[in-house]
């Protein structure tokens, strides 16, 4: 425990993930603020975190992951799904696929329509730009000089380019910038990289805070509850090596623990649905029925091919000389294969059920992926991840018990809404058309999942039930909303309702999923929260 003799700070932040690191960096800009950041995991010292291609192995390192599993999902053959979440400096930004995607302006306008006043596109765009150091330069959509480095990939597999080129065959546009004027279509993702390495929130933001005397970092610490006295959050209790510590917060406690752990911590602290807390033997300090509710996530299915082409990223003796050459080039110049995020290409398309916005996202991998990379897949192949961007299914996070060491119950209720099933099926059909376009003929591929025989809606739904998994975008469990919304947990400045000096600043406050990846929006939320906090305490 760093500076163990100091037990009082102005701000105590829980969770050194995408939001927590950004918040720590911004708050410590004021030298008068004493800021403490508490993280359950350890240092981000695993080299596989920083080498982008190391993504393929990260799910195997249990010490940097919470290694969650969902409750059995009735609509997915009662399977309990693996939910990896980062447990290290940088949080899930240290283990994600590094795709930089914001969604579309309408996503944020919808937040405002749902009660998150002041969170429309015009209000959030300046914070996206503030966070960003865009390699291509500043323009109406992008900023430079921010802590988060956004770059073009230094290496793109020929198969990924084939995927983008297929747009012409299936009457889709090509997007040069998914975060600019052309969101719909196929393209190469920009990534959160700097000099060919991952730029997690720890590398981009936390490094700034760590150079300041008013900052304290505590790692390997499990926060057990927020201390609330007379309706005000005054600090928290945490455990390190079985010893209990108390940290006092003279100004605010800031929960940045994510869509699973933030609602869990609120409930452990007596803030949440009254009946549920009483059932777990927890004293109710504030009855907030929305805590843990409104869970949303992007469900994902893979159209998997095996092929003859040696362009594929594969575990194969024949590929070894190429990997050795790539390792040397990466060591010298930070480029070649090891600078790839593997999920290099993708896109956004409309299903037949879409209204005005693309409702399907693709991530193309020139590789075979099994069980989130936890199983070794030999041989050559390529696959297309298909996800429904705007699911109507809603789940919840609840407590297993009052023991902080017990993982929460994660129940996303995948495919519980029939519309979600229809969108996913259509996404598979359109994805097949792309992978069967002319450019892929040379790879001599064979579809192994779902398999050529699986054609009817019933067969494809059965495939989804047996194979669909998360693509790691849980949000919504402490949602932001209007005073009149009984299920809103935080107000439009992220204050927890009915508790002074307590905010939630992470993906859990998102009212509804945006049409894309969640890392960039989460960092944007933290950037905006920092300004709220500074204005409140100036």
Secondary structure by P-SEA (a helix, b strand, c coil): ccccccccccbbbccccaaaaaaaaaaacccccbbbbbbccccccccccccccccccccccccccccccccccccccccbbbbbbbccccccccccccccccccaaaaaaaaaaccccccccccaaaaaaaccccccccccccccccbbbbccccccaaaaaaaacccccbbbbbccccccccccccccccccccccccccccccaaaaaacccbbbbccccccbbbbccccccccccccccbbbbbbbccbbbbcccccaaaaaaaaaccccaaaaaaacccccccccccccbbbbbbbccccccccccccccccccaaaaaaaaaaaaaccccccccccccccccccccccccccccbbbbbbcccccccccccccccbbbbbbbbcccccccccccccccccccccccccccccaaaaaaaaaaaaaaaaaaaccccccccccccccccccccaaaaaaaaaabbbbccccccccccccccccccccccccccccccccccccccccccccccccaaaaaaaaaaaaaaaaaacc
